[in-house]
Amino acid sequence: MQANKADLIDLFLDALWVECGLSNNTLAAYGSDLKQFAKWLKDKMLEEVDESDVSEFLADRYDQGIGARSSARILSSLRRFYAYLLREGRVSVDPTALIEAPYVGRILPVTLSEADVELLLAAPEITAPLGFRDRTMLEMLYATGLRVSELVGLKFTQLNMQRGCIRITGKGNKERLVPIGEEAIDWLERYLSDSRQTLLSGRQCDHLFVTKRANGMTRQAFWHIIKRYAKKAGIDKEMSPHTLRHAFATHLLNHGADLRVVQLLLGHSDLSTTQIYTHIAQERLKDLHAKFHPRG
């Protein structure tokens, strides 16, 4: 990729970070899509792109096996990039303006039943410091519905044990207070008083959840941990830390929580993002009706 292409992409990502406060993961996703496009263009400049270039690129990605959802994401990245170039006067026409996004049906996220969650929470061996830390992290994730990046990034300054809440700065630098709940507070207090100290062995770390090396837990490490415990618990579903976030929201709605309250707890800026969980709850009700009603 030529240097000026890389420079343009970097300028765009810097502008996104300053203007929108997007997370590093989101910025990395934009960067990956744009770098693939720039590489595919070969010698052609990003400012010289026309509609046919974008269409051919998307067609080429499709031929390589990417689905509608990935195509829609790539087109979204390109649209935002060319809107930036248009605003900055680097192009006079947006080559993505007339390209239709592929239809992406609503996919309900994988969620867990309350029985599944109990099995998952019971999977860590809590007699070991690492197991107790893992159980505490799972309890916190289910009790708060945090994003995994928010969980592993937790620091003492965000925690208020007396009020039973944590202060989270989520996407777009939006701050919210999230209650922890008595059960999770109990696990957290015991973790802080014993297992965490054992793992640190006198070393210092400002992260709440630490490793044996006295570092903060990473997203990737916790992803592997939760998959291992799901397998141990016999949960035959595609698992990730986000699955417990889905369970948090779905179970709240199943027990009568208001949708806007769930929206605030999850840190969603748009209520429509939260509404997907009402569909999950409705599907659960249909399953129960079919199973237990005499004419279901």
C-alpha positions as CSV (number, residue, x, y, z in Angstrom):
1,M,0.0,0.0,0.0
2,Q,1.4,3.4,-1.0
3,A,2.3,5.8,1.8
4,N,-0.3,8.5,0.9
5,K,-3.1,5.8,1.2
6,A,-1.9,4.9,4.6
7,D,-1.7,8.6,5.6
8,L,-5.3,9.3,4.5
9,I,-6.6,6.3,6.4
10,D,-4.7,7.4,9.5
11,L,-6.0,10.9,9.2
12,F,-9.6,9.5,9.0
13,L,-9.1,7.2,12.0
14,D,-7.7,10.1,14.0
15,A,-10.7,12.3,13.1
16,L,-13.1,9.5,14.2
17,W,-11.3,9.1,17.5
18,V,-11.4,12.9,18.2
19,E,-15.0,13.5,17.0
20,C,-16.7,10.3,18.0
21,G,-14.6,8.8,20.8
22,L,-14.9,5.4,19.2
23,S,-13.2,2.4,21.0
24,N,-9.9,1.0,19.8
25,N,-11.6,-2.1,18.6
26,T,-14.0,-0.2,16.4
27,L,-11.2,2.0,15.0
28,A,-9.2,-1.2,14.3
29,A,-12.2,-2.6,12.4
30,Y,-12.5,0.5,10.2
31,G,-8.8,0.5,9.6
32,S,-8.8,-3.2,8.6
33,D,-11.6,-2.7,6.0
34,L,-10.0,0.4,4.5
35,K,-6.5,-1.2,4.3
36,Q,-8.0,-4.2,2.5
37,F,-9.6,-1.8,0.0
38,A,-6.5,0.2,-0.5
39,K,-4.5,-2.9,-1.1
40,W,-7.1,-4.2,-3.6
41,L,-6.9,-0.9,-5.5
42,K,-3.1,-1.5,-6.2
43,D,-1.8,1.6,-7.9
44,K,-5.1,3.5,-8.0
45,M,-5.4,6.4,-5.4
46,L,-8.2,6.4,-2.9
47,E,-9.2,9.9,-4.2
48,E,-9.6,8.4,-7.7
49,V,-12.1,5.7,-6.8
50,D,-15.5,5.6,-8.6
51,E,-18.6,3.7,-8.0
52,S,-17.5,0.7,-10.2
53,D,-14.4,0.3,-8.0
54,V,-16.4,-0.1,-4.9
55,S,-18.9,-2.4,-6.5
56,E,-16.1,-4.6,-7.9
57,F,-14.4,-4.7,-4.6
58,L,-17.5,-5.8,-2.8
59,A,-18.2,-8.4,-5.5
60,D,-14.6,-9.7,-5.1
61,R,-15.1,-10.0,-1.4
62,Y,-18.3,-11.9,-2.0
63,D,-16.6,-14.3,-4.4
64,Q,-14.1,-15.0,-1.6
65,G,-16.9,-16.1,0.7
66,I,-17.8,-13.2,2.9
67,G,-21.5,-12.9,3.9
68,A,-24.0,-10.2,3.6
69,R,-23.3,-8.9,7.2
70,S,-19.6,-8.5,6.5
71,S,-20.3,-6.8,3.1
72,A,-22.6,-4.4,4.8
73,R,-19.9,-3.6,7.4
74,I,-17.3,-3.0,4.7
75,L,-19.6,-0.7,2.8
76,S,-20.4,1.2,6.0
77,S,-16.6,1.7,6.5
78,L,-16.2,3.0,3.0
79,R,-19.2,5.3,3.2
80,R,-17.9,6.9,6.4
81,F,-14.4,7.2,4.9
82,Y,-15.6,8.9,1.7
83,A,-18.0,11.2,3.7
84,Y,-14.9,12.3,5.5
85,L,-12.9,12.9,2.3
86,L,-15.8,14.8,0.8
87,R,-16.1,17.0,3.9
88,E,-12.3,17.7,3.7
89,G,-12.5,18.6,0.1
90,R,-10.3,15.7,-1.0
91,V,-13.0,14.3,-3.4
92,S,-15.9,15.9,-5.1
93,V,-18.1,12.9,-5.4
94,D,-18.9,10.1,-3.0
95,P,-18.4,6.8,-4.9
96,T,-20.5,4.9,-2.3
97,A,-23.6,7.1,-2.5
98,L,-25.6,5.0,-4.9
99,I,-24.5,1.6,-3.8
100,E,-27.2,-0.4,-2.0
101,A,-26.2,-2.3,1.1
102,P,-26.9,-6.0,1.1
103,Y,-30.0,-7.1,3.0
104,V,-29.0,-8.3,6.5
105,G,-31.7,-10.0,8.4
106,R,-32.0,-9.6,12.1
107,I,-30.0,-12.3,13.8
108,L,-31.0,-12.9,17.4
109,P,-27.9,-13.2,19.6
110,V,-27.1,-16.5,21.4
111,T,-28.3,-16.3,24.9
112,L,-28.4,-18.6,27.9
113,S,-31.2,-19.9,30.0
114,E,-31.1,-19.1,33.8
115,A,-30.2,-22.8,34.3
116,D,-27.3,-22.5,31.8
117,V,-26.0,-19.4,33.7
118,E,-26.0,-21.3,37.0
119,L,-24.0,-24.1,35.4
120,L,-21.5,-21.7,33.9
121,L,-21.1,-19.8,37.2
122,A,-20.5,-23.1,39.1
123,A,-17.8,-24.3,36.6
124,P,-14.7,-22.5,38.1
125,E,-12.8,-24.3,40.9
126,I,-13.0,-21.6,43.5
127,T,-10.6,-23.2,45.9
128,A,-7.8,-21.9,43.6
129,P,-7.1,-18.1,43.4
130,L,-7.4,-18.1,39.6
131,G,-10.7,-20.0,39.8
132,F,-12.1,-17.6,42.4
133,R,-11.1,-14.7,40.2
134,D,-12.8,-16.3,37.2
135,R,-16.0,-17.0,39.2
136,T,-16.0,-13.3,40.4
137,M,-15.6,-12.1,36.8
138,L,-18.4,-14.3,35.6
139,E,-20.6,-13.1,38.5
140,M,-19.8,-9.5,37.7
141,L,-20.5,-9.9,34.0
142,Y,-23.9,-11.5,34.6
143,A,-24.8,-9.0,37.4
144,T,-23.9,-5.9,35.4
145,G,-24.2,-6.7,31.7
146,L,-20.9,-5.0,31.0
147,R,-19.1,-5.2,27.7
148,V,-16.0,-7.5,28.1
149,S,-13.7,-4.5,27.4
150,E,-15.4,-2.6,30.2
151,L,-15.1,-5.6,32.6
152,V,-11.4,-6.3,32.0
153,G,-10.6,-2.6,32.1
154,L,-12.2,-2.0,35.5
155,K,-10.1,-0.1,38.0
156,F,-10.5,0.6,41.7
157,T,-11.3,4.3,41.0
158,Q,-14.5,3.1,39.2
159,L,-15.8,1.0,42.1
160,N,-18.0,2.2,44.9
161,M,-18.6,-0.7,47.2
162,Q,-20.7,1.3,49.7
163,R,-23.2,2.4,47.0
164,G,-22.9,-1.0,45.3
165,C,-22.2,0.4,41.8
166,I,-19.5,1.0,39.3
167,R,-18.9,4.0,37.1
168,I,-18.4,3.0,33.4
169,T,-17.3,5.1,30.5
170,G,-18.6,3.3,27.5
171,K,-18.8,3.9,23.7
172,G,-18.7,7.5,22.7
173,N,-17.2,8.4,26.1
174,K,-20.6,8.2,27.6
175,E,-20.6,7.6,31.4
176,R,-23.1,5.5,33.3
177,L,-23.6,4.1,36.8
178,V,-24.3,0.4,36.9
179,P,-25.5,-1.4,40.1
180,I,-23.6,-4.5,41.0
181,G,-26.1,-6.5,43.2
182,E,-25.6,-8.2,46.5
183,E,-24.4,-11.6,45.2
184,A,-21.8,-10.1,43.0
185,I,-20.7,-7.7,45.7
186,D,-20.2,-10.7,48.0
187,W,-17.9,-12.4,45.5
188,L,-16.1,-9.2,44.8
189,E,-15.3,-8.5,48.4
190,R,-14.0,-12.0,49.0
191,Y,-11.9,-11.8,45.8
192,L,-10.4,-8.5,46.8
193,S,-9.6,-9.7,50.4
194,D,-7.9,-12.9,49.4
195,S,-7.4,-14.2,45.8
196,R,-6.4,-10.9,44.3
197,Q,-3.7,-10.4,47.0
198,T,-2.4,-14.0,46.4
199,L,-2.2,-13.4,42.6
200,L,-0.3,-10.1,43.1
201,S,2.2,-11.5,45.7
202,G,3.0,-8.0,46.9
203,R,3.1,-6.4,43.5
204,Q,1.0,-3.5,42.4
205,C,-1.7,-3.2,39.7
206,D,-4.5,-0.7,39.4
207,H,-6.7,-3.2,37.5
208,L,-9.5,-4.9,39.4
209,F,-9.0,-8.3,37.8
210,V,-5.3,-9.4,37.6
211,T,-3.3,-12.3,36.3
212,K,-0.5,-14.3,38.0
213,R,1.9,-11.8,36.4
214,A,0.3,-8.9,38.2
215,N,-1.1,-7.5,34.9
216,G,-4.7,-6.7,34.0
217,M,-6.8,-9.4,32.4
218,T,-7.1,-9.1,28.6
219,R,-10.2,-9.5,26.4
220,Q,-8.6,-12.4,24.5
221,A,-7.6,-14.3,27.7
222,F,-11.1,-13.9,29.2
223,W,-12.7,-15.1,25.9
224,H,-10.7,-18.3,26.1
225,I,-11.6,-18.7,29.8
226,I,-15.3,-18.4,29.3
227,K,-15.2,-20.9,26.4
228,R,-13.3,-23.4,28.6
229,Y,-15.9,-23.1,31.4
230,A,-18.8,-23.4,29.0
231,K,-17.3,-26.7,27.8
232,K,-16.8,-27.9,31.3
233,A,-20.4,-27.0,32.2
234,G,-21.7,-28.9,29.2
235,I,-23.2,-25.8,27.5
236,D,-23.5,-26.7,23.8
237,K,-23.8,-23.2,22.5
238,E,-21.5,-20.7,20.8
239,M,-20.0,-18.8,23.8
240,S,-18.3,-15.6,24.2
241,P,-18.2,-13.0,27.1
242,H,-20.9,-11.1,25.2
243,T,-23.2,-14.1,25.7
244,L,-23.5,-13.2,29.4
245,R,-24.3,-9.6,28.5
246,H,-27.1,-11.0,26.3
247,A,-28.3,-13.2,29.2
248,F,-28.3,-10.2,31.6
249,A,-30.6,-8.2,29.3
250,T,-32.9,-11.0,28.4
251,H,-33.4,-12.3,31.9
252,L,-34.1,-8.7,33.2
253,L,-36.8,-8.4,30.5
254,N,-38.2,-11.9,31.3
255,H,-38.6,-10.8,34.9
256,G,-40.5,-7.6,34.0
257,A,-37.8,-4.9,33.7
258,D,-38.6,-1.8,31.7
259,L,-36.9,-1.7,28.3
260,R,-35.5,1.8,28.9
261,V,-33.9,0.8,32.2
262,V,-32.2,-2.1,30.4
263,Q,-31.1,0.4,27.7
264,L,-29.4,2.6,30.4
265,L,-27.7,-0.4,32.1
266,L,-26.3,-1.6,28.8
267,G,-25.1,1.8,27.7
268,H,-27.0,1.7,24.4
269,S,-27.5,5.1,22.8
270,D,-30.4,4.0,20.7
271,L,-33.4,2.1,22.1
272,S,-33.7,0.1,18.9
273,T,-30.4,-1.6,19.8
274,T,-31.9,-2.8,23.0
275,Q,-35.2,-3.9,21.5
276,I,-33.6,-7.0,20.0
277,Y,-33.8,-8.5,23.5
278,T,-37.5,-8.2,23.5
279,H,-37.5,-10.5,20.4
280,I,-35.5,-13.0,22.4
281,A,-37.9,-12.8,25.3
282,Q,-40.8,-13.3,22.9
283,E,-39.2,-16.3,21.4
284,R,-38.7,-17.7,24.9
285,L,-42.4,-17.2,25.7
286,K,-43.4,-19.0,22.4
287,D,-41.2,-21.9,23.4
288,L,-42.7,-22.1,26.8
289,H,-46.2,-21.9,25.4
290,A,-45.5,-24.7,22.9
291,K,-44.0,-26.9,25.6
292,F,-46.5,-26.5,28.4
293,H,-49.8,-25.5,26.9
294,P,-52.1,-28.5,26.2
295,R,-52.8,-27.1,22.7
296,G,-49.3,-25.6,22.1
